Amino acid sequence: MNFLVVIYWIKRKIWQIKNVIGWLPIIWNQYDFDYVYAIKVFRYQLSKTAKFLESDKSCGISAKEKSKKIRTTIKLMDKLYDEDGVEYFDVMEEMYGKYEVQFKNNEVIKVWDKKYTKEELAKIDEVEGEAIKMSYEAENNMHKLLWVMIEKDIREWWD
């Protein structure tokens, strides 16, 4: 066997071992009951691709621009799937103060720090319902945007 082939084989095995070790935390925390775990696997692989495109090993045309697009996609994935998405809780807290959720007689009750009348609580519930609706719409729009971006660019994300 040629000396260079042996060296290549050894370097390849070292890379494969490092690769498996890098994947262990992702695999270890992987479950089959929720699509978010598949998203995390995909996100991790995109991150590895972006890192390679940013490295000196990359020799492709416009690798840095491709990496930027991947990083933007990852940021959107993080915002959407790490439950940092469009939230209404902060807005409601800013407008009406903090509340605690309690369960009494199989019913969910919000106990506000501030005292409100029944009419005010009805108005708060109405505002919250609209905020939830807007939050879901914004989240759906982010979801559509993410997958349009991926569909448009993914075939270019290689070296």
C-alpha positions in Angstrom: 0.0 0.0 0.0 1.2 3.5 -0.9 2.4 5.6 2.1 0.2 8.5 1.1 -2.9 6.2 1.0 -2.1 5.0 4.5 -1.8 8.6 5.7 -5.0 9.5 4.0 -6.8 6.5 5.5 -5.5 7.4 9.1 -6.6 11.1 8.6 -10.0 9.9 7.3 -10.5 7.6 10.3 -9.6 10.4 12.7 -12.0 12.8 11.0 -14.8 10.1 11.1 -14.3 9.6 14.8 -14.4 13.3 15.5 -17.5 13.6 13.4 -19.3 10.8 15.4 -18.2 12.4 18.7 -19.6 15.8 17.4 -23.0 14.1 16.6 -23.3 12.3 19.9 -25.1 15.2 21.8 -27.5 15.6 19.0 -28.2 11.8 18.7 -28.3 11.4 22.5 -31.1 14.0 22.8 -33.0 12.8 19.8 -36.6 11.6 20.1 -39.0 10.3 17.5 -42.3 11.9 18.7 -41.8 15.5 17.7 -40.7 17.1 14.4 -38.6 19.6 16.3 -36.0 16.9 16.9 -35.7 16.4 13.2 -35.3 20.2 12.8 -32.4 20.1 15.3 -30.6 17.4 13.3 -31.1 19.4 10.1 -30.0 22.6 11.9 -26.8 20.9 13.2 -25.9 19.7 9.7 -26.5 23.1 8.3 -24.3 24.6 10.9 -21.5 22.1 10.0 -21.9 23.0 6.3 -21.7 26.7 7.1 -18.6 26.2 9.2 -16.9 24.3 6.4 -17.8 27.0 3.9 -16.2 29.6 6.2 -13.1 27.6 6.6 -9.8 27.6 4.6 -10.7 24.1 3.3 -13.5 25.5 1.2 -12.6 26.2 -2.4 -16.0 26.9 -3.8 -17.1 30.0 -5.5 -18.9 32.4 -3.2 -18.6 30.0 -0.2 -18.7 32.9 2.3 -22.0 34.2 0.8 -23.5 30.7 0.9 -22.4 30.4 4.5 -24.2 33.7 5.3 -27.4 32.5 3.8 -27.1 29.3 5.9 -26.4 31.3 9.1 -29.5 33.5 8.4 -31.6 30.3 7.9 -30.3 28.9 11.1 -31.2 32.1 13.0 -34.7 31.9 11.7 -34.9 28.2 12.6 -33.7 29.1 16.1 -36.3 31.9 16.5 -39.1 29.7 15.2 -38.4 26.3 16.7 -36.6 27.1 20.0 -39.8 28.7 21.1 -38.3 32.2 20.9 -40.7 32.9 18.1 -43.3 35.6 18.1 -44.6 35.7 21.7 -47.5 37.6 23.1 -46.7 37.0 26.8 -44.2 39.9 27.1 -46.7 42.3 25.5 -49.5 41.2 27.8 -47.2 41.5 30.8 -46.1 45.0 29.8 -49.7 46.1 29.2 -51.4 44.4 32.2 -48.7 43.2 34.6 -47.8 39.7 35.7 -50.2 36.9 36.4 -50.0 33.4 37.7 -51.9 30.4 36.3 -53.7 28.3 38.8 -55.9 25.3 38.6 -59.1 25.2 40.6 -61.9 22.7 40.2 -60.5 21.5 36.8 -60.5 25.1 35.6 -57.6 27.3 34.6 -57.6 30.6 36.4 -55.3 33.6 36.0 -54.4 35.4 39.2 -53.2 38.9 38.3 -50.8 40.8 40.5 -53.0 43.8 40.0 -56.7 43.8 40.9 -59.1 44.1 37.9 -62.8 44.3 37.7 -64.8 41.6 35.8 -65.2 44.0 32.9 -61.5 44.7 32.8 -60.7 41.0 32.9 -63.1 40.4 30.0 -61.4 43.1 28.0 -58.0 41.6 28.9 -59.1 38.2 27.7 -60.3 39.8 24.5 -57.0 41.5 23.9 -55.1 38.4 24.8 -57.2 36.4 22.3 -56.3 38.8 19.5 -52.6 38.8 20.6 -52.6 35.0 20.4 -54.2 35.1 17.0 -51.6 37.6 15.7 -48.8 35.6 17.3 -49.9 32.4 15.5 -50.2 34.3 12.2 -46.7 35.7 12.6 -45.3 32.3 13.5 -47.0 30.7 10.4 -45.6 33.5 8.2 -42.1 32.9 9.6 -42.5 29.1 9.0 -43.5 29.7 5.4 -40.6 32.2 4.9 -38.1 29.7 6.4 -39.1 26.8 4.1 -39.3 29.1 1.0 -35.7 30.2 1.8 -34.5 26.7 2.2 -36.3 25.5 -1.0 -34.8 28.4 -2.9 -31.2 28.0 -1.8 -30.5 24.5 -0.5 -29.1 23.2 -3.8 -26.5 25.8 -3.7 -25.2 25.0 -0.2 -22.2 22.9 -1.1 -18.5 23.5 -1.8 
